[in-house]
Amino acid sequence: MTTEPEPAPPPDEAPAPPPDEAEDTAPAGEDRTAGQPDDIQKDVAEAQDAWRRALADLDNLRKRHARELAGVREAERARTAAEWLPVLDHLELALAHAHADPASVIQGVEAVRDQAVEVLARLGYPRQEESGVPFDPSRHEVVRVVDDPDTEPGTVVEVLRPGYGDDGRQLRPTAVAVARRRE
């Protein structure tokens, strides 16, 4: 059995391009899959549905994250405020007994200050007030420079205002007086 080759199309008729190479002439907004086989239309519809679902999931995730973040912030604010309540209670007691012996009032106020320092330490901001250490610009703020012949230059001579926090987390630096460099 012999097969004869198919005759070539006449020169003025070009063969139709395969479906995937056809020009996309659908106007904007029209379904570009209208003339395509049903399985391609089904695949496109499934991809569009998956895309819409993924967008909805992302939007839901954003909303849930925002709600959770607001809840965490509020819980942390409440925890911090609760830490300060005993300090406030003791200040009110000190004010109520202000007419009593001045020495006892001073002791009470010192106790309240110590309690406030403990609250800050529990919150992660310990008090920093060491002198005699080398000046560290990440922990100290120079307020005054003094001449002290007995101290190494660049050494903290006096703490004028304590700082709170550690190297990585600092509420405020320690205000210090530093020994001047000798020239």
C-alpha positions in Angstrom: 0.0 0.0 0.0 1.4 3.3 -1.0 0.5 6.6 0.4 0.5 9.6 -1.6 1.9 12.9 -0.1 -0.7 15.5 0.5 -0.7 18.2 -2.1 0.9 21.5 -1.0 -1.5 24.5 -0.6 -1.5 27.0 -3.4 1.1 29.8 -3.0 -1.5 32.4 -2.3 -3.0 30.4 0.6 -0.7 30.1 3.7 -1.3 27.3 6.1 -3.2 28.2 9.3 -0.8 28.6 12.3 -1.1 26.1 15.1 -3.6 27.2 17.9 -0.9 28.3 20.4 0.7 30.6 17.8 -2.5 32.3 16.7 -2.6 36.0 17.1 -4.4 37.2 20.2 -7.0 39.5 18.7 -9.6 39.5 21.4 -10.4 43.0 22.6 -9.7 43.8 26.2 -12.3 42.6 28.6 -13.5 39.7 26.4 -12.9 36.0 27.4 -9.8 35.0 25.5 -10.6 31.3 26.0 -13.9 31.4 24.1 -12.6 29.7 21.0 -10.3 27.3 22.8 -11.0 23.7 23.8 -13.0 23.1 27.0 -10.0 21.6 28.9 -8.0 24.8 28.5 -11.0 26.9 29.6 -11.4 24.7 32.6 -7.7 25.0 33.5 -7.8 28.8 33.2 -11.0 28.9 35.4 -9.3 26.7 38.0 -6.2 28.9 38.0 -8.3 32.1 38.4 -10.2 30.5 41.2 -7.0 29.5 43.0 -5.6 33.0 42.5 -8.7 34.6 44.0 -8.7 32.2 46.9 -5.0 33.0 47.6 -5.8 36.7 47.6 -8.6 36.2 50.0 -6.4 34.0 52.2 -3.7 36.7 52.2 -6.3 39.4 53.1 -7.7 37.2 56.0 -4.1 36.7 57.2 -3.4 40.4 57.3 -6.6 41.1 59.2 -5.9 38.3 61.7 -2.4 39.5 62.2 -3.6 43.1 62.9 -6.1 41.8 65.5 -3.5 39.6 67.2 -0.9 42.5 67.2 -3.5 44.8 68.8 -4.2 42.2 71.4 -0.6 41.7 72.2 0.0 45.4 72.5 -2.9 45.8 74.9 -1.8 42.9 77.0 1.7 44.3 77.3 0.4 47.8 78.2 -1.8 46.2 80.9 1.1 44.2 82.3 3.4 47.2 82.4 0.7 49.4 84.1 0.1 46.6 86.6 3.8 46.6 87.5 3.6 50.3 88.5 0.5 50.0 90.7 2.3 49.1 93.9 4.7 52.1 93.3 1.7 54.4 93.0 0.1 52.8 96.2 3.2 53.5 98.2 3.5 57.1 96.9 0.0 57.7 98.1 0.8 56.2 101.5 3.9 58.5 101.7 1.7 61.5 100.9 -0.9 60.5 103.5 1.8 60.3 106.2 3.6 63.5 105.1 2.7 65.3 108.3 4.5 62.6 110.4 8.1 62.3 111.3 10.2 63.7 108.4 12.8 60.9 108.7 10.1 58.3 108.2 8.8 60.2 105.1 12.3 60.2 103.7 12.7 56.5 104.3 9.3 55.9 102.7 10.2 57.8 99.6 13.5 56.0 99.3 11.6 52.7 99.5 9.3 53.8 96.8 12.2 54.8 94.6 13.8 51.4 95.2 10.6 49.7 94.2 10.4 51.8 91.0 13.9 50.8 90.1 13.0 47.1 90.7 10.0 47.5 88.4 12.2 48.9 85.6 14.6 46.0 86.1 11.8 43.4 85.9 10.7 45.1 82.6 14.2 44.6 81.3 15.7 48.0 82.0 18.1 47.7 84.9 19.6 50.8 86.5 23.1 51.8 85.4 25.1 54.1 87.7 28.6 52.8 87.8 31.6 55.2 88.0 35.2 54.5 87.6 34.6 52.6 84.3 35.8 53.7 80.8 33.5 56.0 79.0 31.3 54.1 76.5 29.3 56.3 74.1 26.7 53.6 73.6 25.9 53.7 77.3 27.0 57.1 78.6 26.2 60.7 77.8 28.9 63.2 78.7 27.4 66.1 80.5 30.6 67.5 82.1 34.4 67.1 81.6 36.5 67.5 84.7 40.2 67.7 85.4 41.1 64.8 87.7 44.9 64.1 87.9 44.3 60.9 89.9 42.0 59.3 87.2 42.8 57.8 83.8 41.6 60.1 81.0 38.3 59.0 79.5 37.1 57.4 82.7 33.6 58.1 84.2 34.3 60.1 87.4 30.8 60.9 88.5 27.2 59.7 87.6 25.0 62.8 87.4 21.8 60.9 86.3 21.4 57.1 86.2 20.7 55.4 82.9 18.3 52.5 82.5 18.7 49.5 80.2 21.4 47.2 78.8 23.6 47.6 75.8 21.0 46.4 73.3 17.9 48.0 75.0 18.3 51.3 76.6 15.6 53.7 77.8 18.2 56.4 78.4 22.0 56.6 78.7 23.7 57.4 81.9 24.6 61.1 82.3 28.2 61.3 83.4 31.2 63.5 84.2 34.4 62.2 82.4 38.0 62.8 83.2 39.7 65.1 80.7 42.6 63.9 78.5 45.8 65.3 79.7 47.7 67.4 77.1 
